Amino acid sequence: MCGSKFPSTSIAVALIAVAHAVTALAHPGAELRIPPPKPVMSYVQLKKETWRLASDRNELVDAVVARRVRLNLRPFGGGSDAFFVDRQDQIGFVCRSKSRGFKGGAVVSVIITYESGGDQGDFFTLDHCEVSR
């Protein structure tokens, strides 16, 4: 995972490994098992999880934060730095950082935060946005 384009994913995997190592030290003879990374979520999967878990913010955060997601982002416009995939879904995205000149397109990024906007929709912050190759 060293040199990953997704630093948050690398950090999360490293923290999981450290937690497992500490557990193994605390329980000699315990088997050290590191779970495999979860697959990249599609927008459709993210939307389904968001709507399914809308009434339980904590469960939604557990389900999607720190997950990689594949999106085709389009700018909201009007001077906003937010993006959307399908405006009528009321799910918005903000990039913590982005490559120079990024104005949308196909990206794979890590979800780092979730905020409910109530009637205004749901918002996810992505670690970094740059057009996927």
C-alpha positions as CSV (number, residue, x, y, z in Angstrom):
1,M,0.0,0.0,0.0
2,C,3.0,2.3,0.2
3,G,2.9,5.0,-2.4
4,S,-0.9,4.6,-2.8
5,K,-2.7,7.4,-4.7
6,F,-5.2,7.2,-1.8
7,P,-3.3,8.3,1.4
8,S,-6.3,8.0,3.6
9,T,-6.8,4.4,2.6
10,S,-3.1,3.6,3.3
11,I,-3.4,5.3,6.7
12,A,-6.6,3.4,7.5
13,V,-5.0,0.0,6.5
14,A,-1.9,0.9,8.6
15,L,-4.1,1.8,11.6
16,I,-6.0,-1.5,11.3
17,A,-2.7,-3.4,11.2
18,V,-1.5,-1.6,14.3
19,A,-4.7,-2.3,16.2
20,H,-4.5,-6.0,15.3
21,A,-0.8,-6.1,16.3
22,V,-1.7,-4.5,19.7
23,T,-4.5,-7.1,20.1
24,A,-2.1,-9.9,19.3
25,L,0.4,-8.7,21.9
26,A,-2.3,-8.4,24.5
27,H,-3.5,-11.9,23.7
28,P,-0.6,-14.2,23.1
29,G,-1.4,-17.0,20.8
30,A,-4.3,-15.0,19.2
31,E,-4.3,-15.2,15.4
32,L,-3.5,-12.0,13.6
33,R,-6.1,-11.5,10.8
34,I,-6.2,-8.3,8.8
35,P,-9.5,-8.0,6.9
36,P,-9.1,-7.5,3.1
37,P,-9.9,-4.0,1.9
38,K,-13.5,-3.4,0.8
39,P,-14.1,-3.1,-2.9
40,V,-14.6,0.3,-4.5
41,M,-18.3,1.4,-4.2
42,S,-20.2,2.6,-7.2
43,Y,-22.4,5.7,-7.1
44,V,-25.5,3.5,-7.2
45,Q,-24.2,1.5,-4.2
46,L,-23.5,4.7,-2.3
47,K,-26.9,6.1,-3.1
48,K,-28.7,2.9,-2.0
49,E,-26.7,2.9,1.3
50,T,-27.4,6.6,1.9
51,W,-31.1,6.2,1.4
52,R,-31.3,2.9,3.2
53,L,-29.5,4.2,6.3
54,A,-30.9,7.8,6.2
55,S,-32.5,7.4,9.6
56,D,-29.3,6.2,11.3
57,R,-26.4,8.6,10.7
58,N,-23.9,6.5,12.8
59,E,-24.6,3.4,10.8
60,L,-24.3,5.3,7.5
61,V,-21.0,6.7,8.6
62,D,-19.8,3.2,9.5
63,A,-20.9,1.9,6.2
64,V,-19.4,4.5,3.9
65,V,-16.7,6.7,5.5
66,A,-13.2,5.5,4.7
67,R,-14.5,3.6,1.6
68,R,-13.3,4.3,-1.9
69,V,-16.0,5.3,-4.3
70,R,-16.1,5.7,-8.1
71,L,-18.1,8.7,-9.3
72,N,-18.6,10.8,-12.4
73,L,-18.7,14.3,-10.8
74,R,-20.3,17.3,-12.4
75,P,-20.0,20.8,-10.9
76,F,-23.0,22.4,-9.1
77,G,-22.2,25.7,-10.8
78,G,-23.0,29.2,-9.5
79,G,-19.6,29.6,-7.9
80,S,-20.0,26.5,-5.6
81,D,-17.1,24.2,-5.1
82,A,-19.5,21.3,-4.7
83,F,-20.2,18.5,-7.2
84,F,-23.0,16.0,-7.9
85,V,-23.6,12.9,-9.9
86,D,-27.3,13.2,-10.4
87,R,-28.8,16.5,-9.1
88,Q,-32.2,15.1,-8.4
89,D,-30.7,12.6,-5.9
90,Q,-29.8,15.5,-3.6
91,I,-26.4,14.0,-2.9
92,G,-23.5,16.4,-3.1
93,F,-19.7,16.0,-2.9
94,V,-16.9,18.3,-1.9
95,C,-13.3,17.6,-2.5
96,R,-10.9,18.2,0.4
97,S,-8.2,18.7,-2.2
98,K,-8.2,18.4,-6.0
99,S,-5.7,18.4,-8.8
100,R,-5.1,21.7,-10.5
101,G,-7.9,22.6,-12.9
102,F,-10.2,19.8,-11.7
103,K,-13.7,20.7,-12.9
104,G,-15.4,17.3,-12.6
105,G,-15.2,13.9,-14.4
106,A,-14.6,10.3,-13.5
107,V,-12.9,10.0,-10.1
108,V,-12.1,7.3,-7.5
109,S,-11.6,8.8,-4.1
110,V,-12.0,8.1,-0.4
111,I,-15.1,9.4,1.5
112,I,-13.8,11.1,4.6
113,T,-16.9,12.7,6.0
114,Y,-20.7,12.7,5.8
115,E,-23.1,15.4,6.7
116,S,-26.8,15.4,6.4
117,G,-28.3,18.6,5.0
118,G,-31.8,17.6,5.9
119,D,-34.1,18.8,3.2
120,Q,-31.1,20.1,1.3
121,G,-29.7,16.6,0.8
122,D,-26.7,14.7,1.9
123,F,-23.1,15.8,1.5
124,F,-19.9,13.7,1.4
125,T,-16.3,15.1,1.6
126,L,-13.9,13.2,-0.7
127,D,-10.2,13.0,0.2
128,H,-8.8,14.1,-3.3
129,C,-10.4,14.6,-6.7
130,E,-8.6,14.1,-9.9
131,V,-9.7,12.6,-13.1
132,S,-9.2,8.8,-13.1
133,R,-7.2,7.3,-15.9
